[in-house]
Amino acid sequence: MTQRIDLSVIGPVLFVFLWSTGFIAAKAGLEEAGPATFLFLRFSLVSVLMLCLLPVLRPVWPASPGAWTHLVILGIMMQVIYFGGAWMAMSTGVGAGTAALVLSLQPVLTALLAGPVLGERLRRRQWLGLGLGVTGVFMVVDHKLALGLGSIAGMIFCLGSLLGITAGTLYQKRFCPALDVFSGLFVQFITATVIFLPLASLEGWKVTWSHQFVAALVWVAVLLSLVSVMLLTLMIRRHEASRITSLFFLVPPVTALIAWLVLGETMGAVALAGMALAVGGVALVVSGGRRIRA
């Protein structure tokens, strides 16, 4: 009983912390490596680690060729497009806090697209949250670009990343609603490894094996890709997923705080106001209750 209580209190906070620090580790690692090379090494490492865990965890594998195909497509959306876009954005100068804020709109965009895709429509408070979230992100992005922090190309990569994880979320709900988390992620990571291999080669295997890069690689491969996902799975099994949903909008401010402490990234008054507006908007969407079935 004590263990369950501890997980309900510590688990969601730890998950948000790990997910937030993933942006910091990525930004630090991209100072020493190209985005495709970094991602190839990341997915290779986590794939090997998961391969070692297969005999212990004994996951349930897809039962048909169609199910395998769905996982590969999901891997392209959730791993290749999402992380590829985010890594490319940060490699072109977009700050970790700004990237986290743009990508925090994923619940907002998912809720908006759930209408035509899943037959759901938003409540009034969720529409209000959508407007606030988009307005807040626009304020931050416009302010950063005006200061010369980031680029139009970087923001386009961020948008592509946002579209990737949103499409992946809807695709998973539609075609992979009962996938085994471990086997599903393993197939996705292998897919990403295969795709980033030629991209890293075209990039020229750009990497400097410094202490900073090794630390960043281990952090995103082990703590972000493996530990945080295992923690998420455990909390879902213990009915704590709702806590993660309600706390997930804290990722942007937590990332911005850590980016200020570790990377020296700053947020002016306009950017802070925009972030508060965006976080409040996402919170309204996430906490808006069940959507009405159209």
N, C-alpha and C positions, 0 to 999 in steps of 0.2 A: 504493500500500500504506500509506503514511504517513497519507494522508487518511482511510482506513478506520479505522485504529487511533485516530486523533484523534477520530473520530465516536463510536466505541464507548466512549471514556472520557468525552468532554465531552457528547455528545448527551443521554444519559439525565439527567444532572445538570442540564443547562440546561433540559430539558423540565420536570422537577420544579420547578425554580426559577420558571420562567415561569408554570406552573399555580398555584403557591402565591401568587405576587404578584398573580394575577388576583383573589383574594379581597380583597387589600389595596386594589387600585385600585378595585374595586367599592365597598368600604366608604367610601373617600375620595370617590368620585364621587357616592354617594348622599347625601352631606351637601349637595350643590348641585343635585340633580335628583331627581324622582320616579322610581321603579323602571321604570315603563312607558315614560316618556320617555327615560330613559337607555338602555334596551334597544332602543327603536326607533332611536335615533341610532346605537347600536353596530352593529346588524345592517344598517342602511342603509349605513353607512360601509364595512363589510367587504364587503358585496355589490357596491358600486361598485368597490372595489379588485380583487375577484375578476373582475368583468366586464372590467376592463382587462387582466387576465392571460389571459383566454380565448384570444386569438389566439396567444399564446406557448405555453401548456401544451397546448392542443387536447385537452381531456378526452373520455372516452368517455361519451356520453349514454345514458340509459335507452332500451331498444329497444321498449318496449310501454307502453300507457296504465297497465297494472297496476303496472309498475315505477315510473312517475312517482308514482302514488298512494301506493306504499309509502314513497317518499322524503318525500312531504308529511306522511304520518302520523309518520314517523320525526322529521321536523323539529318537529312539535308536541310529541313526547315529549322529545327531546334538547335542543331549544333553548327552546321556549316554556315547557314545564312545569319543566324542570330549572333554567334560568337565571331564569325568572320567579319560581319559588318561592324560590330562593337570594337573589335581589335583594330580594324582599319581606321575607324573614326578616331580612336585614341592615338594611333600612330601618326595621324595627320594633325595633331595638336589639340583635339577636343579633350577637355579636362575630365578626370574620372568622375567628379561630382556632376558635371553637366551630362555626361553619357548616362549615368545612373538615373538622372532625373528624366531624360527623354525616354529611356526604356521603362521607367515606372509607369508610363502611360499604357502599358500592355493590358492591364485589367480594364482600362477605359475603352481602348480600341476593341478588345475582345467583347465587351458588353455591347458596344455599338453594332458590331458585325454579327452578334449572336441572333439578331432579328431575322435577317434574310437567310442565314445559314442554319440556325437551330430552331427557328420559329418562336423566338422570344422577343419581348420588347421591354424597354426600360421604364422604370417608374420616374416620377417627376424629379425626385431628389437626385436620381442617377443622371438625368439629363443636365441638371444644375452642376453636378460634380464634373461631368464631361466638359462642360463649358469652362468651368474654373480651371480644370487641369490643363486643357489646351492653352488657355490664356496665360497661365503661369509659366508653362514651358516656353511659350513664345517670348515672354518677357525676358527669361533667363538667356535664351539663345540669342535674341536680338542684342541684349546687353553685352554678351561675351563677344559676338562678332564685331560690335562697334569698338570694343577694346582691342581687337586684333587677336583674341584668344580663340583659336580654332579657325575653321574655314568652312565655306559653303560645301565643299566636297566632303569634309568630315561629317557635317550635319546630315548630308544625303546618305552617307554610310550608316549613320545612327538611325535614320528613318528606315533604311532597308533592314537593319537589324530588328527594329521594332515590328516591322511587317512580318519578318520571318518567324519570330516567336509567337506573334498573334495568330498567324496562319497555322503554325504548328499546334498551338493550343486547341484551336477549333478542329483541326484535322484529327487530333488525338481523341477529342470528345466524340467525333463522328465515327471514326474508323477503328480506334484502338481503346475503347472504354474499359476493357478488362485486362490490359496487358500486365504481365509480370514486370515490376519495376526494374529488377536487376537485369533480366535477360533483355528487356526492351532497351535499357541504356547501353548494355554491352553491344548490341547490334548497331545502335546509333553511333557509339564511339568508334567502332570498327569502320563504319561508313565514312565518318569524318576523317579518320586516319588515311583511308584510301584516297579520298578527294584532295586532302591537303598535301599529300606526298608530291604529286607533280607541281602543285602551286609553290611549294617550298623549293623545289628544284628550279623552277623559273625565277624564283626570287634570289637564287644563288646561295641558298643555305646560309643566309645572313644571321649570324649569331656570334656573340662574344661570351665565352664561358666564364663569366665573372661570378663572384659570390652572390651578387645582387640578382643575376639572372637565374642561377640555380635555386635560390630561395624562392623567387617568384614562380618558377616552374613547379617546384614541389608543392607550393602553397595552392596553386590553382588546380593541379592534378590530383593531389591527395585530399586536402581539406575542402576545396570547393566542389570538385567533381565527384568525389567518393564519400567523404565523411558527411557533408551537408545533405547529400541525397539519401544516404542511409539514415540520417537523423530524421529527415522528412518522412521516409517510409515508416520508421518506427512510430512517429507521432500520429501518422494517419491510422496505423493499426490500433493506436490507443486513443483514437478519437480526438486528437489535438490539432487536426489540420485547420480548423476554424481559427485557431489562435494565430497561425501563420498567415492566413488570409487577412486577418484584421491588422496584423503588425507589419505586413509587407510594405505598406506605404512609408514606413520609417527608413527604408533602404536609402533613398536619396539624401536626407539630412545626415544620416549616420555616415554615408560615404563622403559627403562634403566635409564633415567634421574630421574624419580620419585623413582625407586628402589634404586638409589644411595643416594637420599636425605632422604628417609624414612627407608630403610632397610640396608643401608650401603653397598650394592652390588657395586663392582667396575668393570670397564672394562679397561684392559690394552691396549697398543697401537695396538697389533695384533688383539684383539677382536674388538676394535673400527674400525680398517680398514676393518675387515670382515663384521661388521655391515653396514658400509657405502656402501660396495660392494653389500651386500644382498639387502639393501633398494633401491639402484639404480637399481638393477636387477628387483626387484618387480615393481618399478615405470615404467620401460620400458615395462613390460608385461601388466600392468594395463592401461597404456596410449598408447598402441600400435594400438589403433583404432579398428575397427571392424575386426574380424577374417574372413578369406576367407572361403566360403562354399565349402567343398570338392565335 
